[in-house]
Amino acid sequence: MQLQDKKIILTGGASGIGAATAKAYLAEGAAVAVVDVNDGAAQSMLGGLSSGHAAKCRYYNCDISDREQVFGTFESAQDWLGGLDVMANIGAIITYRKAENFTDAEWQRIFAVNTQGTMLTNQAAFKYMRESGGCIINVGSMSGMRPHPGNAAYSATKGAVMAWSRSVAAEWGQYNIRVNSLAPVAQTPMADIPTAGMSEDEHKRSIQGLVQQIPLGRIGSPERDIAPVMVFLASDASHYMTGQVLSVDGGGFAMLGS
């Protein structure tokens, strides 16, 4: 198993890419502390686990934009795990809006969760990894690398996540802490939210247009396409990688020269 006995904290693990990643980590032998605010989705995810995997997974409700909650939750999770080897930060929110219509409150909230949440979870992980090293994975987005009309605030936060990841990778390498980020394209509950002003039919046509831009001909599956890469980044196989953004997009958006 690629992650045998690894101790992992995973934010945003109740649904979508997070839930798929949590299950993949458990299948590879890790113990996983799942952090989220969606209690119902978390309990549903946990209820679908085998008894053996359920014994190695525990859920913690935590708003990752709140420093006190993050540090308190990480302390509890680290105590339960008996250490911390990997922290994968997947938790995020999205707000679709025309750029000229964003309110201050909407802008501040999406930055609080997506960007401040990245800083806080990374700082909390650093506290436990400083002496023994470890691996941090932050999830960015193709939206942070290419234009995404109707999604400007989310795009700005994900660009910031990937810039942060590169910088802290340079700072924390001396502690043997690796920091990488992922830019996935996947069909998730978040991706199913229609862009503001779109009808359901318009949203479906938008998805079809997206698929046409992907050489492999489909939008990624969290379980089939994204989770295996998250396993790789958490495993010792990626031990000489840091400061990287891995695009997992079927070749559609980050291909060199595109």
N, C-alpha and C positions, 0 to 999 in steps of 0.2 A: 504493500500500500504506500502511496506517495506521501501521505501526511500522517503516518502512524505516530500517535501520541502527541501530535502538535496541539498546542493550546491556542485557540483562536477566538477573538471577539469580532463579531460581524454586525455592522449597523445596517438598517434597512432590510433585515432578513426575513420579514414576514411575508413578502410577496415578490413576484417578478424575478428579476435577476438575483436579488438577495436570497429568496427562498430556494431557488435552484442552486445557488452557490452553497448555501448551508447544507443542503442534502448531499451535494457532491463532496463537500469537506468531510461530512460524517461517513460517507461511503468509503472514503480514503483513509479512515482511521483516526480522524481528529476529534477532539472535544470542542464544542462550539457554544459560545454564549451569544445568543441572538438579541440584538438591541433594536427596538422599534417603538412606535407610539400606537400602532394599530393592533390592539389586543385581540380583536376578533380574528383577524387574518393570522396572527401569530399562533393562536390556539388551534386554528384549523391546520396550519402547517405542522405544528407539533403533533396533532392528533393523527396525521397521516404517516408518521414515522413508525418504523418497526420498534419493538420494545428495546432492542439492543441500541439502536440509534437514539431513541428517546432518552435513555439513561445518560447519554453523553451530550445532551443538548438542554440548555436552560434559557428561558426568556426573561428579559429585563425591559420594562417600560422606561423609556428615557427620551426626552427632547434634546437632540444633539446640539441645538442652538443655545442651550443653557449650561454655562460652565459648571455650576454646582452639581447639576444632575449628571453631567458627563463624568466628572471626576469621581463622584460618589458611586455611580454605576460601574465604572471601570475598576474601582477598588473592590467592589463586591464580586464582580465577575472574575477578576484576577485571583481573588481568594478562593473562589469555587474551582477555578481551573487549576490552581496550583502553579501559576506562572502565566506568561504571555509570550508566545512565539510570533503570532501573526495578528494583525489588525486590518480588516478589510472594511473600508468605509463606502457603503453603497447608498445610504440614506439620502434622499433628496426630494424636493417638491418641484412642481412646474406650474407656471401661470401663463396661459396663452392670452396675448393682448397685443393690439397694435402699439407700436413703440410710443406714439404720441399720447396714448391713453393710460400708460402706467401711472398709478398713484404712488406717493411716497411710501405708504404703508405696504403696498404690494411689493415694491422694490426692496424695501428693508426686510420684509419677511423672507423672501426667496434668497436673499443674500445671507440672512441669519442662519437658515437651515443648510443651504448648499455650501456656502463659503466659510462662514464662521464655524459651522458644524465640522467642516474639514479641519480647520485649525485646531479646534478643541479636542476632537477625537485623536488627532495626530499628537498633540501635546500630551494627552493622557497616556497614549501608548508609549511615547518616548520615556515617560516617567518609569515605566516598568522594563523597557528594553535597553535603557542607557548602559546598564552594567553587563548585560549578557547578549546584546544584539537582537535582531529580529527583522521582521518584514512588514511593511505597511503598503497597502494597496488602496489607492483612491480612485474612484470611478469618475472619469470625466465624461466627455461626449463629443461626437462629431460636430454637434452644435457649437462647441467651443472652438472649433477649428475652421468651420465654413459658415457662410451666411445661413440663417434660419429665420426667414420673415415670420412675424407673428409670435416669435419666441425669443425676443432680444434679451430679456432679463435673464432667462435660464441660460442662454448662450454665454452671456457675460460671466455668470457664476461658474460655468464649467470651464471657460477659458482660464479663470482665476484658479480653479482647482488644479489644473494641469501645470500652470506656472508655479504655484505653491509647491507642488510635488517635485518639480525639477530643482527648485531652490533648496528645499529641506533635504533632498537626496544628497546635494553637495555638502550641506552642513553636517548631516548626521552620519555620513559614511565613515567618519573617524570612530564612531561607536559601533561599527558593523551593523548598522541599520540600513536596510535597503528600502527605497521608496519608489514605487512605480505607479503608473496610472493606466487605466483602460479607457478606450473610446469605442463603445459598442454600438451596434445597430441591431435592435432586437424588438420583437413583438411583446410588449409588456402592458399591464394595466395603465401605466402612465402614457404609453404611446397610443393607447386606444382613446384618449381624451381628444375630441375634435378641437381643432384650432378655433379660437373665438370667431364667431360670425359664420362658421361653416355648418352646412347641413350634414346629416349623416351620409347622404350620397356624395356630397363634395369631399367629405373626409375619406370615403372609400376610394374615390378617384385619385385623391392625393396619395394614398398608400400605393395604389397601382402605379402611379407615376414614379414613386420612390423605388419600387421593385424594378422598374424598367432601367433604372440607373445602376443596378447591382449586377455585375457580370455573372455571379453565381445564381442569379435568378430568383432569389427569395430573401425575405427579411429574416434575420437570425432568430433562432430559438434560444431562450435562456438556458434550457437544460442541455440541448444538443451542442450549441455553438459557443455560448459564453462561459458557462460554468467550467468546462474543461480548461479554458485559458486561465480562469481564476485559480484553479487547482495548480496549474503550472507555476503561476506567479507566487503562490504560497509555498511551493515545494522547494526542496534543495536543488532541483534541476535548474532553477533560475538564480543560483547563488552569486553569479557574477554579473547580474543585471541590476542597474539602479538608474533612476532619473529618466526612465523611458516611458513613452506613451505607446501602448500597443493598440492599434486599430483592428477591431474585429468587426468588419463591416461588409464582408463578401466581396471586397475589392471595389466597392462603389464610390468611396469618397476620399480616402487618404492615399490611394495608389500614387506612387511617385510620378509627378508630372501632370496629374489630373487636376 
